[in-house]
Amino acid sequence: MRADLRPSARLHLSLTAAVAAVALAASTAPALAEDTPATTPTVGIGRAVTDDVQRGTFKVTAWTDAPQAAVTTVSARIRQGDTVLADIPALSPVSPWYPNTFQVPAEATLKLVEDGGTIPALGTYAIDVTAADSLGNKLTRTDAGRLDFRLRPELTAFGVGVPAWDDRNARPQGTLSGVQPGSGDVVPLPDRQVTVRRDGAADEAPRTLLTSATGDFTGEPYAVTDTDDTFMASFAEDSPEVHGSASSSRTVWEYKPRLATATAAADKKRALDGETVTVSGRLTDPAAAGAPLAEQPVRVAFGPRSKTVLTDATGRFSASLLASAGSGQYEWEVTSGDPFLRFDRLSAPLAVPLESRTDLLGASLSADGSISVTVGLRAVYAPDTYFSQRDVQLEQSVAGGWKRVPLKEMVYSANEITLNAGGRGGWYRVRHPMTDELAESATYSFRLVRSDTRIVSLNAGPEPVAKGGYVTVTGGLQHFWNGAWQAYGNAPVVLQFQPKGSTAWKNMATGRATSAGKVSLKVKAGADGTWRIRHYAADSRHFHSPASAGGDYVDVR
């Protein structure tokens, strides 16, 4: 049984005590016959509720507490005092999913007498409901609910008109009607007060409009301050004829603007953070052969900043804004500052690079004359930002200035970049020139040093030499150090021989220069050919050395 139909707590206690007394008496009284029921199963009926959309019908719940039983019939009658206005012999289940909820069948929808029904007038009426189950249990609930058989208010065709350049007013208007129960007929609601207000205008008092004999209403003009202004209309009444509320809203989407032609340009395409950007242009009237439009508001925006300026007597305007670094790419734009003045939006890219930092992570100069430099490139105030731009370059100090070094290869991963090039040493730096994404930055200057070596005063003799005799090859080993060629002592050297008619060189002997850089190597001569000396191997301070230029030819006899 539903909670609203169950006994009160006091009654429950009384019944509990009574049951206890009966139980006590039963312990001394003779037992009841087996076919005597201990309790009587009951049918329950909930509250009847009018359907707010179609007020010619209602719903009610009904159930039975009898085991193995089901509600079989639910009927209702509509009553005014003792007078029954309508009998509904059978309510139908709402759906298979709600078998205990019943409603007035569509063919029995309650209507006014004038619409072919039995209800004499609009108003509220008592609903009595009777339910029976499959075991014959039956219950009638008098005043199970009130039928709200009154007009449902409805606001239709609410609008605000079409404001224009020369008449910038919205005029709220619409129709207030009532929907009749049962028939669904729409009838006007005259002499009613409809409230109209502008949404978000807390300091603006709502206006009250009176409907005409046809239910129509029209308000006084509202000055439109924005083409997104929204107006609300509302109505509420609780009378013998009308019950409920209705509302509607409309935004000023449609309006009739004045058309203009605009031109504009910025004084730069890229600006640093905090730098001034000036956008200038002109506004003209295409309907008046391009005559200037004076004293018209124009909005100029760039990134998060904007400014509205007025055109001068010639239709020209100019606005200066500070660039503010963000994602590295912006657009400036020019739009109308008056919702009733329309021209095509003007815009163009304007980059604001982020402040960058280029850090030297490693640099080396190999013995074969290969330079490898690794740097880290990032935005100073957005270190985790990934940039597709990798426009960095290796530069060398030459004659007091910086000269770009051609790269053999550039390899990058995340924000680390490795640059590979050829070079013989000197002062270097890696620079990131300004781009649309990042401002200019460079590493500190760093020096890469290795020294060249050479063989001087090469001589092979005697000349000619007897076959099987010894050839002695002498020379001097030098390296370029501190800006001059100096003796390179105690360094390994190799003696090489190229037979006459061959292009291959063969190592014949190894040795080491004296502390003064002198070299003297002696081997047996077996054939005519050319002799040379070269620095045997490079170290951390020197390049691989070229052989002595030309060599010295010795004739063997």
Rosetta blueprint (number, residue, H / E / L):
1 M L
2 R L
3 A H
4 D H
5 L H
6 R L
7 P L
8 S L
9 A H
10 R H
11 L H
12 H H
13 L H
14 S H
15 L H
16 T H
17 A H
18 A H
19 V H
20 A H
21 A H
22 V H
23 A H
24 L H
25 A H
26 A H
27 S L
28 T L
29 A L
30 P L
31 A L
32 L L
33 A L
34 E L
35 D L
36 T L
37 P L
38 A L
39 T L
40 T L
41 P L
42 T L
43 V E
44 G E
45 I E
46 G L
47 R L
48 A L
49 V E
50 T E
51 D L
52 D L
53 V L
54 Q L
55 R L
56 G L
57 T L
58 F E
59 K E
60 V E
61 T E
62 A E
63 W E
64 T E
65 D L
66 A L
67 P L
68 Q L
69 A L
70 A L
71 V E
72 T E
73 T E
74 V E
75 S E
76 A E
77 R E
78 I E
79 R E
80 Q E
81 G L
82 D L
83 T E
84 V E
85 L E
86 A E
87 D E
88 I E
89 P L
90 A L
91 L L
92 S E
93 P E
94 V E
95 S E
96 P L
97 W L
98 Y E
99 P E
100 N E
101 T E
102 F E
103 Q E
104 V L
105 P L
106 A H
107 E H
108 A H
109 T L
110 L L
111 K L
112 L E
113 V H
114 E H
115 D H
116 G L
117 G L
118 T L
119 I E
120 P L
121 A L
122 L L
123 G E
124 T E
125 Y E
126 A E
127 I E
128 D E
129 V E
130 T E
131 A E
132 A E
133 D E
134 S L
135 L L
136 G L
137 N L
138 K E
139 L E
140 T E
141 R E
142 T E
143 D E
144 A E
145 G E
146 R E
147 L E
148 D E
149 F E
150 R L
151 L E
152 R E
153 P E
154 E E
155 L E
156 T E
157 A E
158 F E
159 G E
160 V L
161 G L
162 V L
163 P L
164 A E
165 W L
166 D L
167 D E
168 R L
169 N E
170 A E
171 R L
172 P L
173 Q E
174 G E
175 T E
176 L E
177 S E
178 G E
179 V E
180 Q L
181 P L
182 G L
183 S L
184 G L
185 D L
186 V E
187 V E
188 P E
189 L L
190 P L
191 D L
192 R L
193 Q E
194 V E
195 T E
196 V E
197 R E
198 R E
199 D L
200 G L
201 A L
202 A L
203 D L
204 E L
205 A L
206 P L
207 R E
208 T E
209 L E
210 L E
211 T L
212 S L
213 A L
214 T L
215 G L
216 D E
217 F E
218 T E
219 G L
220 E L
221 P L
222 Y E
223 A E
224 V L
225 T L
226 D L
227 T L
228 D L
229 D L
230 T E
231 F E
232 M E
233 A E
234 S E
235 F E
236 A E
237 E E
238 D E
239 S L
240 P L
241 E L
242 V E
243 H E
244 G E
245 S E
246 A E
247 S E
248 S E
249 S E
250 R E
251 T E
252 V L
253 W L
254 E L
255 Y L
256 K E
257 P L
258 R E
259 L E
260 A L
261 T E
262 A E
263 T E
264 A E
265 A E
266 A E
267 D L
268 K L
269 K L
270 R E
271 A L
272 L L
273 D L
274 G L
275 E L
276 T E
277 V E
278 T E
279 V E
280 S E
281 G E
282 R E
283 L E
284 T E
285 D E
286 P H
287 A H
288 A H
289 A L
290 G L
291 A E
292 P E
293 L L
294 A L
295 E L
296 Q L
297 P E
298 V E
299 R E
300 V E
301 A E
302 F E
303 G L
304 P L
305 R E
306 S E
307 K E
308 T E
309 V E
310 L E
311 T L
312 D L
313 A L
314 T L
315 G L
316 R E
317 F E
318 S E
319 A E
320 S E
321 L E
322 L E
323 A L
324 S L
325 A L
326 G L
327 S L
328 G L
329 Q E
330 Y E
331 E E
332 W E
333 E E
334 V E
335 T E
336 S E
337 G L
338 D L
339 P L
340 F L
341 L E
342 R E
343 F L
344 D L
345 R L
346 L E
347 S E
348 A E
349 P E
350 L E
351 A E
352 V L
353 P L
354 L E
355 E L
356 S E
357 R E
358 T E
359 D E
360 L E
361 L E
362 G E
363 A E
364 S E
365 L E
366 S L
367 A L
368 D L
369 G L
370 S E
371 I E
372 S E
373 V E
374 T E
375 V E
376 G E
377 L E
378 R E
379 A E
380 V L
381 Y L
382 A E
383 P L
384 D L
385 T L
386 Y L
387 F L
388 S L
389 Q L
390 R L
391 D L
392 V L
393 Q E
394 L E
395 E E
396 Q E
397 S E
398 V E
399 A L
400 G L
401 G E
402 W E
403 K E
404 R E
405 V L
406 P L
407 L L
408 K L
409 E E
410 M E
411 V E
412 Y E
413 S E
414 A L
415 N L
416 E E
417 I E
418 T E
419 L E
420 N E
421 A E
422 G E
423 G L
424 R L
425 G L
426 G E
427 W E
428 Y E
429 R E
430 V E
431 R E
432 H E
433 P L
434 M L
435 T L
436 D L
437 E L
438 L E
439 A L
440 E L
441 S E
442 A E
443 T L
444 Y L
445 S L
446 F E
447 R E
448 L E
449 V L
450 R L
451 S E
452 D L
453 T E
454 R E
455 I E
456 V E
457 S E
458 L E
459 N E
460 A E
461 G E
462 P L
463 E L
464 P L
465 V E
466 A L
467 K L
468 G L
469 G L
470 Y E
471 V E
472 T E
473 V E
474 T E
475 G E
476 G E
477 L E
478 Q E
479 H E
480 F E
481 W E
482 N L
483 G L
484 A E
485 W E
486 Q E
487 A E
488 Y L
489 G L
490 N L
491 A L
492 P E
493 V E
494 V E
495 L E
496 Q E
497 F E
498 Q E
499 P E
500 K L
501 G L
502 S L
503 T L
504 A L
505 W L
506 K E
507 N E
508 M E
509 A E
510 T E
511 G E
512 R E
513 A L
514 T L
515 S L
516 A L
517 G L
518 K E
519 V E
520 S E
521 L E
522 K E
523 V E
524 K E
525 A L
526 G L
527 A L
528 D L
529 G E
530 T E
531 W E
532 R E
533 I E
534 R E
535 H E
536 Y L
537 A L
538 A L
539 D L
540 S L
541 R L
542 H E
543 F L
544 H L
545 S L
546 P L
547 A E
548 S L
549 A L
550 G L
551 G L
552 D E
553 Y E
554 V E
555 D L
556 V E
557 R L
